[in-house]
Amino acid sequence: MIKRGKPDPEIFLKAAELLRVEPKDCIVFEDSLAGIEAGVRAGMKVFGVATTYPKEKLTMAHDVIENFKEGNHWNI
């Protein structure tokens, strides 16, 4: 179903289409730089997850969380 890989936004746009949700109403959690770029290019709110790269490298994300274990207070 997907022909182009990240950082192309195709995968996120296809997921939104299948879910019948507007991209602007979607949230992406990504730990890769290419995935963060793809989510941003798709027009989605993107949270970088600092498990693969340090927070300082995830500057393209709208917000960054350390991981899913800590009590994060996300700005959604």
Predicted model as a PDB file, atoms N, CA, C, CB and O in Angstrom, pLDDT in the B-factor column:
MODEL        1                                                                  
ATOM      1  N   MET A   1       0.804  -1.194   0.000  1.00 88.00           N  
ATOM      2  CA  MET A   1       0.000   0.000   0.000  1.00 88.00           C  
ATOM      3  C   MET A   1       0.855   1.269   0.000  1.00 88.00           C  
ATOM      4  CB  MET A   1      -0.919  -0.008   1.189  1.00 88.00           C  
ATOM      5  O   MET A   1       0.374   2.346  -0.351  1.00 88.00           O  
ATOM      6  N   ILE A   2       2.117   1.137   0.393  1.00 93.00           N  
ATOM      7  CA  ILE A   2       3.007   2.293   0.479  1.00 93.00           C  
ATOM      8  C   ILE A   2       4.151   2.108  -0.518  1.00 93.00           C  
ATOM      9  CB  ILE A   2       3.556   2.474   1.933  1.00 93.00           C  
ATOM     10  O   ILE A   2       4.779   1.051  -0.569  1.00 93.00           O  
ATOM     11  N   LYS A   3       4.409   3.140  -1.302  1.00 97.00           N  
ATOM     12  CA  LYS A   3       5.475   3.056  -2.304  1.00 97.00           C  
ATOM     13  C   LYS A   3       6.730   3.816  -1.897  1.00 97.00           C  
ATOM     14  CB  LYS A   3       4.977   3.582  -3.627  1.00 97.00           C  
ATOM     15  O   LYS A   3       7.828   3.492  -2.351  1.00 97.00           O  
ATOM     16  N   ARG A   4       6.572   4.830  -1.040  1.00 97.00           N  
ATOM     17  CA  ARG A   4       7.709   5.654  -0.644  1.00 97.00           C  
ATOM     18  C   ARG A   4       7.898   5.573   0.871  1.00 97.00           C  
ATOM     19  CB  ARG A   4       7.506   7.127  -1.093  1.00 97.00           C  
ATOM     20  O   ARG A   4       6.938   5.637   1.639  1.00 97.00           O  
ATOM     21  N   GLY A   5       9.135   5.433   1.272  1.00 96.00           N  
ATOM     22  CA  GLY A   5       9.442   5.346   2.698  1.00 96.00           C  
ATOM     23  C   GLY A   5       9.658   6.714   3.324  1.00 96.00           C  
ATOM     24  O   GLY A   5       9.740   7.728   2.631  1.00 96.00           O  
ATOM     25  N   LYS A   6       9.745   6.721   4.629  1.00 97.00           N  
ATOM     26  CA  LYS A   6      10.019   7.945   5.370  1.00 97.00           C  
ATOM     27  C   LYS A   6      11.376   8.476   4.933  1.00 97.00           C  
ATOM     28  CB  LYS A   6       9.981   7.697   6.911  1.00 97.00           C  
ATOM     29  O   LYS A   6      12.291   7.678   4.729  1.00 97.00           O  
ATOM     30  N   PRO A   7      11.546   9.744   4.783  1.00 98.00           N  
ATOM     31  CA  PRO A   7      10.778  10.857   5.328  1.00 98.00           C  
ATOM     32  C   PRO A   7       9.595  11.299   4.471  1.00 98.00           C  
ATOM     33  CB  PRO A   7      11.678  12.008   5.531  1.00 98.00           C  
ATOM     34  O   PRO A   7       8.962  12.309   4.779  1.00 98.00           O  
ATOM     35  N   ASP A   8       9.283  10.569   3.409  1.00 98.00           N  
ATOM     36  CA  ASP A   8       8.072  10.895   2.660  1.00 98.00           C  
ATOM     37  C   ASP A   8       6.872  10.680   3.578  1.00 98.00           C  
ATOM     38  CB  ASP A   8       7.952  10.025   1.357  1.00 98.00           C  
ATOM     39  O   ASP A   8       6.844   9.692   4.311  1.00 98.00           O  
ATOM     40  N   PRO A   9       5.890  11.562   3.563  1.00 98.00           N  
ATOM     41  CA  PRO A   9       4.752  11.445   4.476  1.00 98.00           C  
ATOM     42  C   PRO A   9       3.695  10.423   4.058  1.00 98.00           C  
ATOM     43  CB  PRO A   9       4.106  12.770   4.615  1.00 98.00           C  
ATOM     44  O   PRO A   9       2.671  10.288   4.727  1.00 98.00           O  
ATOM     45  N   GLU A  10       3.930   9.711   2.971  1.00 98.00           N  
ATOM     46  CA  GLU A  10       2.914   8.807   2.423  1.00 98.00           C  
ATOM     47  C   GLU A  10       2.331   7.851   3.458  1.00 98.00           C  
ATOM     48  CB  GLU A  10       3.502   8.011   1.294  1.00 98.00           C  
ATOM     49  O   GLU A  10       1.113   7.679   3.506  1.00 98.00           O  
ATOM     50  N   ILE A  11       3.155   7.232   4.276  1.00 98.00           N  
ATOM     51  CA  ILE A  11       2.652   6.242   5.233  1.00 98.00           C  
ATOM     52  C   ILE A  11       1.669   6.863   6.234  1.00 98.00           C  
ATOM     53  CB  ILE A  11       3.820   5.598   5.984  1.00 98.00           C  
ATOM     54  O   ILE A  11       0.659   6.249   6.576  1.00 98.00           O  
ATOM     55  N   PHE A  12       1.967   8.073   6.697  1.00 98.00           N  
ATOM     56  CA  PHE A  12       1.086   8.729   7.655  1.00 98.00           C  
ATOM     57  C   PHE A  12      -0.199   9.221   6.987  1.00 98.00           C  
ATOM     58  CB  PHE A  12       1.810   9.896   8.323  1.00 98.00           C  
ATOM     59  O   PHE A  12      -1.283   9.131   7.563  1.00 98.00           O  
ATOM     60  N   LEU A  13      -0.065   9.733   5.781  1.00 98.00           N  
ATOM     61  CA  LEU A  13      -1.252  10.193   5.060  1.00 98.00           C  
ATOM     62  C   LEU A  13      -2.173   9.031   4.713  1.00 98.00           C  
ATOM     63  CB  LEU A  13      -0.845  10.936   3.787  1.00 98.00           C  
ATOM     64  O   LEU A  13      -3.395   9.170   4.769  1.00 98.00           O  
ATOM     65  N   LYS A  14      -1.600   7.889   4.355  1.00 98.00           N  
ATOM     66  CA  LYS A  14      -2.403   6.707   4.048  1.00 98.00           C  
ATOM     67  C   LYS A  14      -3.121   6.214   5.299  1.00 98.00           C  
ATOM     68  CB  LYS A  14      -1.520   5.589   3.461  1.00 98.00           C  
ATOM     69  O   LYS A  14      -4.292   5.842   5.233  1.00 98.00           O  
ATOM     70  N   ALA A  15      -2.438   6.208   6.423  1.00 98.00           N  
ATOM     71  CA  ALA A  15      -3.061   5.788   7.679  1.00 98.00           C  
ATOM     72  C   ALA A  15      -4.233   6.700   8.026  1.00 98.00           C  
ATOM     73  CB  ALA A  15      -2.029   5.788   8.824  1.00 98.00           C  
ATOM     74  O   ALA A  15      -5.293   6.216   8.425  1.00 98.00           O  
ATOM     75  N   ALA A  16      -4.060   8.004   7.882  1.00 98.00           N  
ATOM     76  CA  ALA A  16      -5.137   8.955   8.165  1.00 98.00           C  
ATOM     77  C   ALA A  16      -6.314   8.713   7.228  1.00 98.00           C  
ATOM     78  CB  ALA A  16      -4.634  10.409   8.030  1.00 98.00           C  
ATOM     79  O   ALA A  16      -7.471   8.744   7.646  1.00 98.00           O  
ATOM     80  N   GLU A  17      -6.007   8.472   5.961  1.00 98.00           N  
ATOM     81  CA  GLU A  17      -7.060   8.211   4.985  1.00 98.00           C  
ATOM     82  C   GLU A  17      -7.856   6.960   5.358  1.00 98.00           C  
ATOM     83  CB  GLU A  17      -6.459   8.058   3.582  1.00 98.00           C  
ATOM     84  O   GLU A  17      -9.086   6.970   5.327  1.00 98.00           O  
ATOM     85  N   LEU A  18      -7.153   5.892   5.709  1.00 98.00           N  
ATOM     86  CA  LEU A  18      -7.826   4.641   6.076  1.00 98.00           C  
ATOM     87  C   LEU A  18      -8.677   4.791   7.339  1.00 98.00           C  
ATOM     88  CB  LEU A  18      -6.794   3.535   6.281  1.00 98.00           C  
ATOM     89  O   LEU A  18      -9.717   4.147   7.483  1.00 98.00           O  
ATOM     90  N   LEU A  19      -8.222   5.646   8.242  1.00 98.00           N  
ATOM     91  CA  LEU A  19      -8.968   5.902   9.473  1.00 98.00           C  
ATOM     92  C   LEU A  19     -10.051   6.966   9.285  1.00 98.00           C  
ATOM     93  CB  LEU A  19      -8.015   6.331  10.574  1.00 98.00           C  
ATOM     94  O   LEU A  19     -10.855   7.209  10.185  1.00 98.00           O  
ATOM     95  N   ARG A  20     -10.064   7.588   8.125  1.00 98.00           N  
ATOM     96  CA  ARG A  20     -11.009   8.669   7.814  1.00 98.00           C  
ATOM     97  C   ARG A  20     -10.876   9.834   8.802  1.00 98.00           C  
ATOM     98  CB  ARG A  20     -12.451   8.134   7.829  1.00 98.00           C  
ATOM     99  O   ARG A  20     -11.858  10.354   9.331  1.00 98.00           O  
ATOM    100  N   VAL A  21      -9.623  10.212   9.021  1.00 98.00           N  
ATOM    101  CA  VAL A  21      -9.293  11.306   9.933  1.00 98.00           C  
ATOM    102  C   VAL A  21      -8.427  12.309   9.169  1.00 98.00           C  
ATOM    103  CB  VAL A  21      -8.552  10.778  11.224  1.00 98.00           C  
ATOM    104  O   VAL A  21      -7.553  11.921   8.393  1.00 98.00           O  
ATOM    105  N   GLU A  22      -8.671  13.565   9.390  1.00 98.00           N  
ATOM    106  CA  GLU A  22      -7.840  14.604   8.775  1.00 98.00           C  
ATOM    107  C   GLU A  22      -6.433  14.553   9.384  1.00 98.00           C  
ATOM    108  CB  GLU A  22      -8.479  16.022   8.973  1.00 98.00           C  
ATOM    109  O   GLU A  22      -6.293  14.367  10.592  1.00 98.00           O  
ATOM    110  N   PRO A  23      -5.395  14.715   8.561  1.00 98.00           N  
ATOM    111  CA  PRO A  23      -4.036  14.704   9.094  1.00 98.00           C  
ATOM    112  C   PRO A  23      -3.821  15.678  10.251  1.00 98.00           C  
ATOM    113  CB  PRO A  23      -3.070  15.021   7.998  1.00 98.00           C  
ATOM    114  O   PRO A  23      -3.091  15.364  11.191  1.00 98.00           O  
ATOM    115  N   LYS A  24      -4.447  16.852  10.194  1.00 98.00           N  
ATOM    116  CA  LYS A  24      -4.275  17.849  11.259  1.00 98.00           C  
ATOM    117  C   LYS A  24      -4.831  17.358  12.592  1.00 98.00           C  
ATOM    118  CB  LYS A  24      -4.955  19.159  10.869  1.00 98.00           C  
ATOM    119  O   LYS A  24      -4.503  17.916  13.639  1.00 98.00           O  
ATOM    120  N   ASP A  25      -5.660  16.328  12.567  1.00 98.00           N  
ATOM    121  CA  ASP A  25      -6.239  15.769  13.785  1.00 98.00           C  
ATOM    122  C   ASP A  25      -5.500  14.530  14.274  1.00 98.00           C  
ATOM    123  CB  ASP A  25      -7.688  15.430  13.554  1.00 98.00           C  
ATOM    124  O   ASP A  25      -5.967  13.847  15.185  1.00 98.00           O  
ATOM    125  N   CYS A  26      -4.352  14.239  13.677  1.00 98.00           N  
ATOM    126  CA  CYS A  26      -3.573  13.045  14.033  1.00 98.00           C  
ATOM    127  C   CYS A  26      -2.371  13.413  14.898  1.00 98.00           C  
ATOM    128  CB  CYS A  26      -3.103  12.312  12.763  1.00 98.00           C  
ATOM    129  O   CYS A  26      -1.864  14.533  14.849  1.00 98.00           O  
ATOM    130  N   ILE A  27      -1.936  12.448  15.683  1.00 96.00           N  
ATOM    131  CA  ILE A  27      -0.745  12.583  16.513  1.00 96.00           C  
ATOM    132  C   ILE A  27       0.221  11.474  16.141  1.00 96.00           C  
ATOM    133  CB  ILE A  27      -1.098  12.536  18.031  1.00 96.00           C  
ATOM    134  O   ILE A  27      -0.169  10.313  16.019  1.00 96.00           O  
ATOM    135  N   VAL A  28       1.467  11.831  15.964  1.00 97.00           N  
ATOM    136  CA  VAL A  28       2.520  10.876  15.628  1.00 97.00           C  
ATOM    137  C   VAL A  28       3.510  10.837  16.784  1.00 97.00           C  
ATOM    138  CB  VAL A  28       3.235  11.257  14.285  1.00 97.00           C  
ATOM    139  O   VAL A  28       3.932  11.877  17.290  1.00 97.00           O  
ATOM    140  N   PHE A  29       3.874   9.627  17.196  1.00 96.00           N  
ATOM    141  CA  PHE A  29       4.964   9.425  18.149  1.00 96.00           C  
ATOM    142  C   PHE A  29       6.068   8.727  17.379  1.00 96.00           C  
ATOM    143  CB  PHE A  29       4.508   8.586  19.418  1.00 96.00           C  
ATOM    144  O   PHE A  29       5.868   7.622  16.874  1.00 96.00           O  
ATOM    145  N   GLU A  30       7.227   9.353  17.284  1.00 97.00           N  
ATOM    146  CA  GLU A  30       8.322   8.823  16.463  1.00 97.00           C  
ATOM    147  C   GLU A  30       9.649   8.945  17.190  1.00 97.00           C  
ATOM    148  CB  GLU A  30       8.394   9.556  15.117  1.00 97.00           C  
ATOM    149  O   GLU A  30       9.904   9.916  17.902  1.00 97.00           O  
ATOM    150  N   ASP A  31      10.492   7.929  16.994  1.00 96.00           N  
ATOM    151  CA  ASP A  31      11.830   7.980  17.584  1.00 96.00           C  
ATOM    152  C   ASP A  31      12.914   8.156  16.522  1.00 96.00           C  
ATOM    153  CB  ASP A  31      12.096   6.713  18.388  1.00 96.00           C  
ATOM    154  O   ASP A  31      14.094   8.255  16.858  1.00 96.00           O  
ATOM    155  N   SER A  32      12.529   8.196  15.243  1.00 97.00           N  
ATOM    156  CA  SER A  32      13.525   8.365  14.186  1.00 97.00           C  
ATOM    157  C   SER A  32      13.419   9.757  13.566  1.00 97.00           C  
ATOM    158  CB  SER A  32      13.351   7.282  13.101  1.00 97.00           C  
ATOM    159  O   SER A  32      12.345  10.358  13.537  1.00 97.00           O  
ATOM    160  N   LEU A  33      14.539  10.252  13.078  1.00 98.00           N  
ATOM    161  CA  LEU A  33      14.556  11.571  12.455  1.00 98.00           C  
ATOM    162  C   LEU A  33      13.721  11.570  11.176  1.00 98.00           C  
ATOM    163  CB  LEU A  33      16.001  12.004  12.150  1.00 98.00           C  
ATOM    164  O   LEU A  33      12.986  12.523  10.916  1.00 98.00           O  
ATOM    165  N   ALA A  34      13.827  10.521  10.385  1.00 98.00           N  
ATOM    166  CA  ALA A  34      13.043  10.430   9.153  1.00 98.00           C  
ATOM    167  C   ALA A  34      11.551  10.346   9.461  1.00 98.00           C  
ATOM    168  CB  ALA A  34      13.482   9.212   8.328  1.00 98.00           C  
ATOM    169  O   ALA A  34      10.739  10.925   8.739  1.00 98.00           O  
ATOM    170  N   GLY A  35      11.183   9.638  10.516  1.00 98.00           N  
ATOM    171  CA  GLY A  35       9.780   9.520  10.903  1.00 98.00           C  
ATOM    172  C   GLY A  35       9.214  10.838  11.395  1.00 98.00           C  
ATOM    173  O   GLY A  35       8.073  11.184  11.089  1.00 98.00           O  
ATOM    174  N   ILE A  36      10.008  11.572  12.154  1.00 98.00           N  
ATOM    175  CA  ILE A  36       9.573  12.887  12.627  1.00 98.00           C  
ATOM    176  C   ILE A  36       9.352  13.810  11.436  1.00 98.00           C  
ATOM    177  CB  ILE A  36      10.613  13.498  13.604  1.00 98.00           C  
ATOM    178  O   ILE A  36       8.339  14.506  11.368  1.00 98.00           O  
ATOM    179  N   GLU A  37      10.285  13.819  10.506  1.00 98.00           N  
ATOM    180  CA  GLU A  37      10.132  14.652   9.314  1.00 98.00           C  
ATOM    181  C   GLU A  37       8.884  14.251   8.525  1.00 98.00           C  
ATOM    182  CB  GLU A  37      11.382  14.544   8.423  1.00 98.00           C  
ATOM    183  O   GLU A  37       8.148  15.118   8.052  1.00 98.00           O  
ATOM    184  N   ALA A  38       8.646  12.966   8.381  1.00 98.00           N  
ATOM    185  CA  ALA A  38       7.472  12.489   7.643  1.00 98.00           C  
ATOM    186  C   ALA A  38       6.176  12.948   8.303  1.00 98.00           C  
ATOM    187  CB  ALA A  38       7.491  10.963   7.541  1.00 98.00           C  
ATOM    188  O   ALA A  38       5.248  13.378   7.617  1.00 98.00           O  
ATOM    189  N   GLY A  39       6.107  12.859   9.619  1.00 98.00           N  
ATOM    190  CA  GLY A  39       4.910  13.298  10.331  1.00 98.00           C  
ATOM    191  C   GLY A  39       4.662  14.787  10.188  1.00 98.00           C  
ATOM    192  O   GLY A  39       3.526  15.218   9.992  1.00 98.00           O  
ATOM    193  N   VAL A  40       5.718  15.567  10.285  1.00 98.00           N  
ATOM    194  CA  VAL A  40       5.599  17.017  10.123  1.00 98.00           C  
ATOM    195  C   VAL A  40       5.151  17.343   8.698  1.00 98.00           C  
ATOM    196  CB  VAL A  40       6.947  17.721  10.445  1.00 98.00           C  
ATOM    197  O   VAL A  40       4.269  18.177   8.497  1.00 98.00           O  
ATOM    198  N   ARG A  41       5.758  16.687   7.718  1.00 98.00           N  
ATOM    199  CA  ARG A  41       5.392  16.922   6.315  1.00 98.00           C  
ATOM    200  C   ARG A  41       3.951  16.505   6.029  1.00 98.00           C  
ATOM    201  CB  ARG A  41       6.344  16.165   5.386  1.00 98.00           C  
ATOM    202  O   ARG A  41       3.318  17.033   5.114  1.00 98.00           O  
ATOM    203  N   ALA A  42       3.434  15.556   6.814  1.00 98.00           N  
ATOM    204  CA  ALA A  42       2.045  15.120   6.652  1.00 98.00           C  
ATOM    205  C   ALA A  42       1.071  16.114   7.272  1.00 98.00           C  
ATOM    206  CB  ALA A  42       1.845  13.741   7.277  1.00 98.00           C  
ATOM    207  O   ALA A  42      -0.136  16.014   7.054  1.00 98.00           O  
ATOM    208  N   GLY A  43       1.581  17.069   8.039  1.00 98.00           N  
ATOM    209  CA  GLY A  43       0.717  18.063   8.683  1.00 98.00           C  
ATOM    210  C   GLY A  43       0.141  17.577  10.000  1.00 98.00           C  
ATOM    211  O   GLY A  43      -0.914  18.044  10.429  1.00 98.00           O  
ATOM    212  N   MET A  44       0.824  16.644  10.644  1.00 98.00           N  
ATOM    213  CA  MET A  44       0.356  16.066  11.899  1.00 98.00           C  
ATOM    214  C   MET A  44       1.160  16.620  13.073  1.00 98.00           C  
ATOM    215  CB  MET A  44       0.456  14.530  11.857  1.00 98.00           C  
ATOM    216  O   MET A  44       2.274  17.113  12.896  1.00 98.00           O  
ATOM    217  N   LYS A  45       0.591  16.535  14.261  1.00 97.00           N  
ATOM    218  CA  LYS A  45       1.303  16.909  15.494  1.00 97.00           C  
ATOM    219  C   LYS A  45       2.284  15.773  15.792  1.00 97.00           C  
ATOM    220  CB  LYS A  45       0.297  17.155  16.719  1.00 97.00           C  
ATOM    221  O   LYS A  45       1.880  14.613  15.870  1.00 97.00           O  
ATOM    222  N   VAL A  46       3.547  16.095  15.955  1.00 97.00           N  
ATOM    223  CA  VAL A  46       4.577  15.068  16.111  1.00 97.00           C  
ATOM    224  C   VAL A  46       5.286  15.200  17.449  1.00 97.00           C  
ATOM    225  CB  VAL A  46       5.591  15.151  14.973  1.00 97.00           C  
ATOM    226  O   VAL A  46       5.794  16.263  17.802  1.00 97.00           O  
ATOM    227  N   PHE A  47       5.307  14.098  18.181  1.00 94.00           N  
ATOM    228  CA  PHE A  47       6.078  13.979  19.409  1.00 94.00           C  
ATOM    229  C   PHE A  47       7.301  13.129  19.110  1.00 94.00           C  
ATOM    230  CB  PHE A  47       5.227  13.362  20.565  1.00 94.00           C  
ATOM    231  O   PHE A  47       7.181  11.977  18.694  1.00 94.00           O  
ATOM    232  N   GLY A  48       8.463  13.698  19.323  1.00 96.00           N  
ATOM    233  CA  GLY A  48       9.679  12.911  19.232  1.00 96.00           C  
ATOM    234  C   GLY A  48       9.833  12.119  20.514  1.00 96.00           C  
ATOM    235  O   GLY A  48       9.602  12.640  21.605  1.00 96.00           O  
ATOM    236  N   VAL A  49      10.222  10.867  20.387  1.00 95.00           N  
ATOM    237  CA  VAL A  49      10.446  10.003  21.549  1.00 95.00           C  
ATOM    238  C   VAL A  49      11.958   9.770  21.649  1.00 95.00           C  
ATOM    239  CB  VAL A  49       9.649   8.628  21.426  1.00 95.00           C  
ATOM    240  O   VAL A  49      12.559   9.149  20.773  1.00 95.00           O  
ATOM    241  N   ALA A  50      12.558  10.274  22.720  1.00 95.00           N  
ATOM    242  CA  ALA A  50      14.014  10.282  22.859  1.00 95.00           C  
ATOM    243  C   ALA A  50      14.544   8.944  23.364  1.00 95.00           C  
ATOM    244  CB  ALA A  50      14.443  11.396  23.802  1.00 95.00           C  
ATOM    245  O   ALA A  50      15.188   8.871  24.410  1.00 95.00           O  
ATOM    246  N   THR A  51      14.264   7.898  22.610  1.00 94.00           N  
ATOM    247  CA  THR A  51      14.785   6.573  22.958  1.00 94.00           C  
ATOM    248  C   THR A  51      15.906   6.152  22.024  1.00 94.00           C  
ATOM    249  CB  THR A  51      13.668   5.538  22.922  1.00 94.00           C  
ATOM    250  O   THR A  51      16.762   5.356  22.410  1.00 94.00           O  
ATOM    251  N   THR A  52      15.916   6.671  20.803  1.00 94.00           N  
ATOM    252  CA  THR A  52      16.959   6.357  19.831  1.00 94.00           C  
ATOM    253  C   THR A  52      17.964   7.492  19.729  1.00 94.00           C  
ATOM    254  CB  THR A  52      16.348   6.071  18.460  1.00 94.00           C  
ATOM    255  O   THR A  52      19.169   7.263  19.626  1.00 94.00           O  
ATOM    256  N   TYR A  53      17.460   8.711  19.758  1.00 97.00           N  
ATOM    257  CA  TYR A  53      18.294   9.917  19.686  1.00 97.00           C  
ATOM    258  C   TYR A  53      18.031  10.767  20.922  1.00 97.00           C  
ATOM    259  CB  TYR A  53      18.005  10.733  18.378  1.00 97.00           C  
ATOM    260  O   TYR A  53      16.949  10.689  21.504  1.00 97.00           O  
ATOM    261  N   PRO A  54      19.010  11.582  21.333  1.00 96.00           N  
ATOM    262  CA  PRO A  54      18.774  12.487  22.461  1.00 96.00           C  
ATOM    263  C   PRO A  54      17.804  13.598  22.061  1.00 96.00           C  
ATOM    264  CB  PRO A  54      20.105  13.093  22.960  1.00 96.00           C  
ATOM    265  O   PRO A  54      17.642  13.909  20.881  1.00 96.00           O  
ATOM    266  N   LYS A  55      17.171  14.180  23.061  1.00 94.00           N  
ATOM    267  CA  LYS A  55      16.191  15.248  22.829  1.00 94.00           C  
ATOM    268  C   LYS A  55      16.738  16.352  21.932  1.00 94.00           C  
ATOM    269  CB  LYS A  55      15.749  15.844  24.154  1.00 94.00           C  
ATOM    270  O   LYS A  55      16.010  16.900  21.104  1.00 94.00           O  
ATOM    271  N   GLU A  56      17.993  16.672  22.090  1.00 96.00           N  
ATOM    272  CA  GLU A  56      18.612  17.768  21.343  1.00 96.00           C  
ATOM    273  C   GLU A  56      18.619  17.522  19.832  1.00 96.00           C  
ATOM    274  CB  GLU A  56      20.032  17.982  21.829  1.00 96.00           C  
ATOM    275  O   GLU A  56      18.704  18.473  19.056  1.00 96.00           O  
ATOM    276  N   LYS A  57      18.532  16.282  19.413  1.00 97.00           N  
ATOM    277  CA  LYS A  57      18.527  15.940  17.983  1.00 97.00           C  
ATOM    278  C   LYS A  57      17.123  15.954  17.385  1.00 97.00           C  
ATOM    279  CB  LYS A  57      19.153  14.569  17.774  1.00 97.00           C  
ATOM    280  O   LYS A  57      16.978  15.940  16.163  1.00 97.00           O  
ATOM    281  N   LEU A  58      16.096  15.981  18.216  1.00 97.00           N  
ATOM    282  CA  LEU A  58      14.717  15.853  17.748  1.00 97.00           C  
ATOM    283  C   LEU A  58      14.045  17.208  17.566  1.00 97.00           C  
ATOM    284  CB  LEU A  58      13.913  15.010  18.719  1.00 97.00           C  
ATOM    285  O   LEU A  58      12.871  17.378  17.896  1.00 97.00           O  
ATOM    286  N   THR A  59      14.787  18.155  17.047  1.00 96.00           N  
ATOM    287  CA  THR A  59      14.325  19.536  16.967  1.00 96.00           C  
ATOM    288  C   THR A  59      13.170  19.749  15.988  1.00 96.00           C  
ATOM    289  CB  THR A  59      15.464  20.415  16.578  1.00 96.00           C  
ATOM    290  O   THR A  59      12.445  20.737  16.109  1.00 96.00           O  
ATOM    291  N   MET A  60      12.987  18.867  15.044  1.00 98.00           N  
ATOM    292  CA  MET A  60      11.899  19.042  14.079  1.00 98.00           C  
ATOM    293  C   MET A  60      10.542  18.677  14.691  1.00 98.00           C  
ATOM    294  CB  MET A  60      12.159  18.187  12.831  1.00 98.00           C  
ATOM    295  O   MET A  60       9.503  19.111  14.193  1.00 98.00           O  
ATOM    296  N   ALA A  61      10.547  17.887  15.761  1.00 97.00           N  
ATOM    297  CA  ALA A  61       9.292  17.498  16.421  1.00 97.00           C  
ATOM    298  C   ALA A  61       8.657  18.704  17.105  1.00 97.00           C  
ATOM    299  CB  ALA A  61       9.541  16.370  17.452  1.00 97.00           C  
ATOM    300  O   ALA A  61       9.349  19.639  17.509  1.00 97.00           O  
ATOM    301  N   HIS A  62       7.341  18.671  17.228  1.00 96.00           N  
ATOM    302  CA  HIS A  62       6.633  19.751  17.917  1.00 96.00           C  
ATOM    303  C   HIS A  62       6.903  19.723  19.417  1.00 96.00           C  
ATOM    304  CB  HIS A  62       5.129  19.652  17.655  1.00 96.00           C  
ATOM    305  O   HIS A  62       6.925  20.762  20.077  1.00 96.00           O  
ATOM    306  N   ASP A  63       7.105  18.533  19.937  1.00 93.00           N  
ATOM    307  CA  ASP A  63       7.410  18.358  21.358  1.00 93.00           C  
ATOM    308  C   ASP A  63       8.184  17.051  21.486  1.00 93.00           C  
ATOM    309  CB  ASP A  63       6.096  18.347  22.250  1.00 93.00           C  
ATOM    310  O   ASP A  63       8.153  16.219  20.579  1.00 93.00           O  
ATOM    311  N   VAL A  64       8.868  16.870  22.591  1.00 93.00           N  
ATOM    312  CA  VAL A  64       9.679  15.665  22.794  1.00 93.00           C  
ATOM    313  C   VAL A  64       9.359  15.066  24.150  1.00 93.00           C  
ATOM    314  CB  VAL A  64      11.193  15.982  22.684  1.00 93.00           C  
ATOM    315  O   VAL A  64       9.218  15.782  25.142  1.00 93.00           O  
ATOM    316  N   ILE A  65       9.246  13.748  24.184  1.00 91.00           N  
ATOM    317  CA  ILE A  65       9.103  13.025  25.441  1.00 91.00           C  
ATOM    318  C   ILE A  65      10.300  12.098  25.581  1.00 91.00           C  
ATOM    319  CB  ILE A  65       7.754  12.226  25.498  1.00 91.00           C  
ATOM    320  O   ILE A  65      10.898  11.686  24.587  1.00 91.00           O  
ATOM    321  N   GLU A  66      10.645  11.773  26.818  1.00 89.00           N  
ATOM    322  CA  GLU A  66      11.787  10.888  27.062  1.00 89.00           C  
ATOM    323  C   GLU A  66      11.460   9.451  26.650  1.00 89.00           C  
ATOM    324  CB  GLU A  66      12.196  10.934  28.547  1.00 89.00           C  
ATOM    325  O   GLU A  66      12.245   8.787  25.972  1.00 89.00           O  
ATOM    326  N   ASN A  67      10.286   8.990  27.075  1.00 88.00           N  
ATOM    327  CA  ASN A  67       9.855   7.622  26.792  1.00 88.00           C  
ATOM    328  C   ASN A  67       8.389   7.502  27.185  1.00 88.00           C  
ATOM    329  CB  ASN A  67      10.736   6.569  27.558  1.00 88.00           C  
ATOM    330  O   ASN A  67       7.772   8.484  27.597  1.00 88.00           O  
ATOM    331  N   PHE A  68       7.837   6.317  27.060  1.00 82.00           N  
ATOM    332  CA  PHE A  68       6.434   6.113  27.413  1.00 82.00           C  
ATOM    333  C   PHE A  68       6.258   5.654  28.864  1.00 82.00           C  
ATOM    334  CB  PHE A  68       5.810   5.095  26.474  1.00 82.00           C  
ATOM    335  O   PHE A  68       5.127   5.539  29.336  1.00 82.00           O  
ATOM    336  N   LYS A  69       7.344   5.395  29.567  1.00 79.00           N  
ATOM    337  CA  LYS A  69       7.268   4.893  30.937  1.00 79.00           C  
ATOM    338  C   LYS A  69       7.091   6.005  31.959  1.00 79.00           C  
ATOM    339  CB  LYS A  69       8.507   4.101  31.263  1.00 79.00           C  
ATOM    340  O   LYS A  69       6.398   5.832  32.962  1.00 79.00           O  
ATOM    341  N   GLU A  70       7.721   7.149  31.704  1.00 68.00           N  
ATOM    342  CA  GLU A  70       7.660   8.255  32.652  1.00 68.00           C  
ATOM    343  C   GLU A  70       6.305   8.944  32.575  1.00 68.00           C  
ATOM    344  CB  GLU A  70       8.788   9.263  32.384  1.00 68.00           C  
ATOM    345  O   GLU A  70       5.609   8.846  31.565  1.00 68.00           O  
ATOM    346  N   GLY A  71       5.943   9.623  33.618  1.00 62.00           N  
ATOM    347  CA  GLY A  71       4.681  10.361  33.643  1.00 62.00           C  
ATOM    348  C   GLY A  71       4.789  11.635  32.847  1.00 62.00           C  
ATOM    349  O   GLY A  71       4.939  12.718  33.413  1.00 62.00           O  
ATOM    350  N   ASN A  72       4.715  11.516  31.542  1.00 60.00           N  
ATOM    351  CA  ASN A  72       4.811  12.683  30.668  1.00 60.00           C  
ATOM    352  C   ASN A  72       3.518  13.480  30.685  1.00 60.00           C  
ATOM    353  CB  ASN A  72       5.146  12.258  29.240  1.00 60.00           C  
ATOM    354  O   ASN A  72       2.426  12.923  30.795  1.00 60.00           O  
ATOM    355  N   HIS A  73       3.660  14.781  30.575  1.00 62.00           N  
ATOM    356  CA  HIS A  73       2.494  15.668  30.451  1.00 62.00           C  
ATOM    357  C   HIS A  73       2.581  16.262  29.054  1.00 62.00           C  
ATOM    358  CB  HIS A  73       2.463  16.807  31.585  1.00 62.00           C  
ATOM    359  O   HIS A  73       3.263  17.260  28.825  1.00 62.00           O  
ATOM    360  N   TRP A  74       1.885  15.634  28.141  1.00 59.00           N  
ATOM    361  CA  TRP A  74       1.994  16.014  26.745  1.00 59.00           C  
ATOM    362  C   TRP A  74       1.129  17.211  26.441  1.00 59.00           C  
ATOM    363  CB  TRP A  74       1.618  14.859  25.849  1.00 59.00           C  
ATOM    364  O   TRP A  74       0.021  17.345  26.959  1.00 59.00           O  
ATOM    365  N   ASN A  75       1.647  18.078  25.595  1.00 62.00           N  
ATOM    366  CA  ASN A  75       0.937  19.265  25.154  1.00 62.00           C  
ATOM    367  C   ASN A  75       0.193  18.923  23.862  1.00 62.00           C  
ATOM    368  CB  ASN A  75       1.917  20.466  24.945  1.00 62.00           C  
ATOM    369  O   ASN A  75       0.651  19.239  22.765  1.00 62.00           O  
ATOM    370  N   ILE A  76      -0.960  18.274  24.013  1.00 60.00           N  
ATOM    371  CA  ILE A  76      -1.724  17.812  22.841  1.00 60.00           C  
ATOM    372  C   ILE A  76      -2.804  18.818  22.527  1.00 60.00           C  
ATOM    373  CB  ILE A  76      -2.345  16.408  23.082  1.00 60.00           C  
ATOM    374  O   ILE A  76      -3.565  18.630  21.579  1.00 60.00           O  
TER     375      ILE A  76                                                      
ENDMDL                                                                          
END                                                                             
